[in-house]
Amino acid sequence: MTLTPRAMTAADWQPLRDLGFDDEGLLDGKVAVWAAARDKAEVDEHIVPTLKDLGAAPVATASAVAPPDDQAAQRTETMTFAEKFKAAGADTVILVGPSGQGWPTVMQSDTSYRPKLLFTDVIGLTGFATNGATTDTSVLKGAVAGGGYGPDQDRFEEPEMQRCIATLKAAGIDTPQPEDVGDDPANQPYQAAFQACPDVALLRATLKAAGKNLNYGTFGAAMDGLKLTIPGDPTERTYGPPPKADGNPGVYLFTWDQAKKALVREDG
């Protein structure tokens, strides 16, 4: 048995089931699924089977294969898929993975088909919304995305994260908060703390639980059942053998607020 401490990645959360997209009524009506080719396996192995289990079998699916550097091909391909979805009566489109931004990037200029958009990864939505080339975010009206605790400012202000930030500042490390940096995705120095603080907190807690006689066995035993609130996420995690090696992190739903042009966490 191998227990490997790690932070949550995009692949860990499954909002279709874990957060109850169905419980929220978000899968009512007819559902279609769009994904880039690199996420096709996720669609075939997880998304479609889950939808079928939930009684929301997709009326159509599509896998985008147009080259990322060929905008004309991407547009033609996406518009073709949109016509397919529209003809099938799909009023909800699930966009899979971080590449989900590809759909609204093309469809922002087409108001003839505006289904409800569900992003399985918040990165897909924010990638589109914060892109300097985006001209119309109204395509996101009513959109919902699943992801880890956020937005970034809330994650920065979370008490455990603030304790870690204080340690960094005491060591002379400049860690500006997100609201002081702006929305430039190329200028987010606080992301280093978002990665390091959870990793260090988990390692410290595991070593403490393992005791002075540290070896593979005591380290593994220390993680089995370890409960910890990770910096940047107020939901307590419980670690254990796979698939609990990530602590079963909580997943949150976010809705797009067109007036604010920002994501709003549903519980906040």
PAROKE-880177 format. One record per residue: x, y, z of N, C-alpha, C in turn; residue in one letter. Coordinates in steps of 0.001 Angstrom, whole numbers, plus 500000, padded with zeros to 6 digits. Atoms other than C-alpha are relative to their C-alpha. Layout:
N
XYZXYZXYZa;...
//
This chain:
268
500849498799500000500000500000500000500877501240500000m;499228498771500083501392503364498957499105501193500302t;500738498790499657500155506573500548500864501188499637l;499213498869500469501356509642498760499243501298500230t;500689498743499771500384513067500124500111500899498777p;499967499071501124499427515490497409498800500923500083r;501103499055500060497250518489496760499010499545498950a;501031500350500961494015518231494798500342500537498622m;499836499556501370494263518417491028498635500000499332t;501270499925500716491580519041488428499366498624499824a;500533501336500237491248515308487870499304499423501229a;500563500543498774490213514768491510498522500325500169d;501382499659499751486899516566491445499111499535498859w;500966500469500971483871515137489703498661500635500330q;501192499273499598481136517771490052498702499380499513p;501224500616500484478647515754487981499362499144501082l;500517500881498962478330513324490884500253500561501393r;499626499602498651480193514691493905499222501209500502d;500702498799499565478452518046493965498526499975499669l;501422500098500293475132516900492644499520500990498958g;500564499202501092474730518737489348498537499611499806f;501379500467500175471607516581489159499106500488501130d;500788499540498857470455517537492667499613501464499855d;500270498581500211470650521188491640499058500223498825e;500887499869501154468434520457488646500724500469498754g;499220499469501116471271521411486316500030499058498805l;500000500970501092470888518261484245498601499742499451l;501346500129500543467187518688483566500014500389498523d;500048499685501423466238518841479907500892499058499216g;499146500818500855468506517552477144501443500494500080k;498596499679499753472256517421477682500879499530498847v;498961500373500956475132517422475183501353500191500679a;498664499942499398478844517026475938501023500388498941v;498921499549500892481756518873474311501321499908500741w;498669500068499399485450518277474951501055500066498922a;498861500072500909488820518734473342500437498545499908a;499597501380500226490398515572471971500751499423501198a;499202500516498883492751515314474972499145499573501183r;500894500357498907489745514981477291498970498959499583d;500982500972500496487882512391475195499906498782500906k;500023501156499112488898509558477511499165500292501244a;500800499606498839487393511462480440498521499953499666e;501398500028500433484168511827478464499495498573499904v;500434501374500242483993508179477442499967499153501265d;499858500880498838485091506652480743499273500495501242e;500592499458498781483537509002483289498744500837499762h;501112499070500157481260511768482036498752499320499463i;501179500633500597478946509776479763499414498915500904v;500575500998499092478607506772482136499300500621501209p;500615499334498853477874509132485029498662500615499617t;501257499406500461475247510992483032498923498934499825l;500960501086500175473590507700482133499492499509501345k;500398500432498663473593506654485790499026500979500641d;500852498950499424471932509955486667498713500204499214l;501206499876500807469244509478484047500021501177499056g;499861498844500895470614512250481853500943499657498852a;499152500424501108472179510339478967500071501103498942a;499873498902500969473574512903476486499341499682498663p;500624500167501315471673513427473248501040500127498900v;498910499865500974474968514228471513501300500256500746a;498668499714499470478698514340472185500890500449498856t;499077499522501029481576515985470345501397500088500564a;498599499919499621485355515811470461500722500893498995s;499356499018500874487226518811469057501416499563499653a;498673500435500439490271517876466990500717501048499149v;499365498951500809490993521127465110501296500459500656a;498713499561499443494624522288465547499848501275500829p;500134498820499133495030524826468377500471501292499354p;499506498799500654496822527227466037499229500334498729d;500822499753501193494119527122463340498620500477500445d;501243499444499484491358529457464501498830499788499040q;501064500194500983489392529118461263499439498584500097a;500441501387499880489288525335461612499239499779501304a;500682500124498718488312525621465272498584500562499913q;501314499377500123485459527945464418499053499119499184r;500839500846500847484150525737461616499565498746500743t;500296501220499267484365522646463787498986500246501110e;500894499718498881482689524212466819498604500366499525t;501310499637500529479886525719464746499258498774499492m;500620501249500453479267522300463211499444499222501177t;500473500687498799479024520775466670498771500710500575f;501123499228499471476696523581467763498716499691499228a;501164500339500813474355522829464867499492498606500350e;500356501365499616474428519161465844499268499991501339k;500623499936498679473605519944469469498614500646499914f;501254499270500132470886522398468498498937499117499359k;500939500891500682469273519888466131499512498886500913a;500369501057499057469288517303468925499153500533501150a;500815499393498953467427519748471170500715500229501307g;499235499819498756470240520116473712499863501424500524a;500095498681499381469526522998476089501070500191501083d;498877499939499067472543522221478301501209499349499339t;498769500556500554476130521697477151501027499902501116v;498957500222499013478698520165479472501350500123499313i;498674499752500559482225521415478741501028499372500924l;499150500852499169484858518999479965501441500490500065v;498589499707499796488226519887481461500395501454499824g;499498498627500135490392523014481386499839500564498595p;500143499531501386490012523175477595498574500424499686s;501384499606500209486323523974478065499829501415499483g;500085498620500480487101527597477212499876500064498482q;500063499993501455487252526585473554498607500244499461g;501373499824500469483467526464473210499555501462500066w;500451498606499964482612529986474470500871500935499174p;499139499154500818485609531430472630499436500143498597t;500608499960501335483909530535469356498563500497500062v;501444499745499976480271530788470407499613501363500550m;500335498665499498480502534262471953499435500885498905q;500464499172501107479806535699468510498713499486499362s;501213500595500569476760533499467824498896499986501052d;501093499916499027473600534450469707498820499108499637t;501117500837500445471417531964467813499869498722500821s;500044501214499181472312529110470169500722500282501305y;499440499673498701472831529880473841499487499015501069r;500389500972498967472414526695475903500650500353501330p;499357499862498691473204526584479609501320499243499956k;498678500613500035476911525834480029500398499508501391l;499496500576498758478237523516482731501457499608499779l;498569500271500110482021523478483137500406499013501097f;499546500939498974483507520441484872501275500477500677t;498798499427499402486597522530485617499912501519499905d;500135498543499968486475526170486698501051500693499142v;498937499412500814489714526768484779499512500289498591i;500522499782501336487834526410481515499221501292499894g;500800498777500021485433529211482393500866501230500213l;499180498827499718487967531578483906501005500260498885t;499078499820501113490348530949481017499387500837498902g;500708499202501005487739532372478669499700501405500518f;500442498719499454486477535140480949501139500996500164a;498873499107499750489947536540481651500895500197498781t;499205499870501223491287536235478119499819501384499405n;500071498651500553492132539645476686499301500055498656g;500646500032501306490724538539473329498493499803500096a;501438500199499821487272537843474801499264501331499883t;500741498761500235484781540447473616498598499979500588t;501379500077499533481441539163474937499846498810500943d;500146501075499017480964537188478147498534499616500219t;501414500316499804477158537077477809499703498537499674s;500169501425500286477574533544476435500057499180501286v;499875500692498712478312532607480076498784500188500896l;501168499743499164474931533781481365499403498671500482k;500548501219499428473684531095483737500981498857500103g;499006501073499976476910529096483469500355499603501429a;499600500533498699477997526892486378501289499209499801v;498729500718500091481467525501487053500311499330501334a;499567500695498799482899523008489529501491500190500197g;498571499822499748486248523480491225500318500001501477g;499572499913498612488261523818494393499570501315500619g;500412498802499272487668526467497037500558501256499342y;499594498759500624487836529987495695498878501015500105g;498936499638500938487888532506494180501348500232500708p;498641499903499468491588533257494651500096500882501240d;499914499114498848491018536124497079499497499297501258q;500520500752498858488894533910499351500992498934500435d;499003501019499686491512531197499135501185500623500743r;498895499291499365494190533716500095499643500380501434f;500431499525498693492145534954503072499607498877500963e;500353501127499137491323531479504424500990499947501167e;499149499894498809492691531326508016501293499183499963p;498785500808500045495141528442507527500982500540498963e;499123499407501004496470530066504371500641501271500545m;499454498771499432496910533346506250501132499710500998q;498921500373499092499017531588508880501264499692499210r;498860500321500848501249530280506132500571501268499370c;499561498740500600501383533697504447500805500804501012i;499284499271498955502464535220507770501407499447500166a;498674500621499906505345532730507929500886500444498848t;499249499567501179506394533656504403500453501452500154l;499664498584499831506283537369505203501097500177501054k;498991499916498944508308536836508368501379499613499472a;498732500432500606510962535184506193500451500958498901a;499627499001500986511030538232503942499537499696498586g;500505500367501322509101536638501056498757500825499693i;501127499165500396506769539039499272498894499133499414d;501133500785500478503347537447498813498786500906499880t;501137499088500179500855539983497397498696499237499873p;501298500645500097497180539185497638499437500165498583q;500525499975501368495214538461494442499374501326499586p;500689498773500406493143541648494519500960501159499751e;499010498957500251496334543726494510500802499744498728d;499249500369501196497723541902491487499197500241498735v;500850499837501177494755542039489117499710498661499343g;500465501208500677493397539555486597500962499460498959d;499053500460501004496490539124484453500456498577500343d;499618501381499685496957535321484292501495499767499959p;498549500143500067500662535870483594500689500627501206a;499430499338498834501133537781486849499209499615501251n;500692500507498823499905535689489779501015499375500963q;498939500524499119502835535374492213499478499254501211p;500571500669498839500521534212495006499758498506499729y;500228501408500314500067530908493158501091499104500593q;498923500782499386503431529787494548499617499596501422a;500447500305498638502019530020498075498843499006499971a;501139500913500110498842528248496943500468498553499805f;499462501342500194501002525285495951500813499544501205q;499064500398498940503636525298498679499327499839501353a;500583500027498653501488526017501746499235498705500283c;500669501284499744499189522948501390500987498838500094p;499032501104499990502142520674500608500764499945501316d;499227499951498755504150521832503628499111499639501194v;500908500300498884501120521657505946499719498508500088a;500277501438500010500362518099504891501224499203500451l;498777500697499608503973516990505245500258500162501493l;499757499743498581504305518620508672499063499161500870r;500970500757499209501101516997509957500290498502499960a;499704501424500131502119513588508636501226499612500822t;498782500276499238505596513752510148499721500034501504l;500338499903498577504161514819513503499245498759500457k;500791501178499635501671511947513485500842498731499970a;499143501187500115504394509475512498500875499809501225a;499191500099498793506370510269515627501497499997499716g;498546499911500115510098510178516270500606498817499243k;499485501178500695510557506672514852499470500018498560n;500515499796501357510120507743511228500560498963499033l;499640500921501073510145505071508546498785499861499079n;501086500139500963507996503970505648498699499578500676y;501199500506499343505613502083507902499307501044500854g;500625498999499130505073504851510454499464501174499187t;500472498907500848504748507450507685498672499633499349f;501239500442500628502093505414505879498869499901500998g;501028500127498968500224504665509097499508501363500459a;500376498657499562500267508354510031498995500629499044a;500915499414500981498477509271506812498648499318499959m;501251500757500064495817506577507156499032500505501061d;500969499414499079492909508459508722500371501388500486g;499574498659499601494820511733509114498960501033499587l;500959498933500279492399514651509367500728501334500043k;499249498745500102493620518063508295499229501025499181l;500524498892500794492381521446507141501169500619499248t;498915499538500857494633522372504237499907501509499796i;500036498564500301495631526038503768499329500273498657p;500698499635501228493305527592501227498704499273499773g;501258500736500129490341525259501811499472499700501394d;500504500177498641488179525370504961499374498641500278p;500605501314499807486778521871504401501045498996500475t;499051500970499465488536519292506568500105498789499077e;499762501173500833490091516403504634500418498821500869r;499600501221499321490611512812505712500779499143499021t;499110500731500902493542510972504140499983498514500299y;499969501437499848493916507259503588500523499339498742g;499538500705501198494730504574501009499259500519498766p;500684499589501230493909505373497362498608499358499935p;499949498672500633491538506788496275499931501179500975p;500071498930499007491709508812499513501355500663500243k;498664499437499809495368509774499075500007501511499884a;500083498544500110494255513316498234499144500605501100d;500800499496498889492111513586501367498540500199499684g;501379499771500422488827513565499452499619501481500132n;500261498567499882488852517348498962498582500367499597p;501329499521500344485612519234498855499993500666498637g;500177499356501297484309520458495511498897501034500149v;500948498897499876482430523712495114499414500349498635y;500631499531501224479995525044492555500046501520499952l;499939498564500222480357528516491089499056500361498865f;500867499508501064477851530483489048500593501291499438t;499493498799500645478713533191486571499019501145500205w;500800498795499791477416536621487552500348500971498880d;499702499163501156477158538576484316500118501469500375q;499920498596499578476597541895486127501371500311500587a;498686499814499389479796541470488138501125499531499085k;499004500645500885481516539594485300501034499220500824k;499152500784499099482853537201487899499258498750500442a;500577501213499440482296533758489357499637500241501465l;500444499871498612480381533554492627499805498592500555v;500143501310499384480704530545494914498593499865500552r;501407500139499643477236529140495569499747500040501484e;500221499979498560477714528765499307500390501344500607d;499577498729499458478952532336499622499448501160499250g;
//
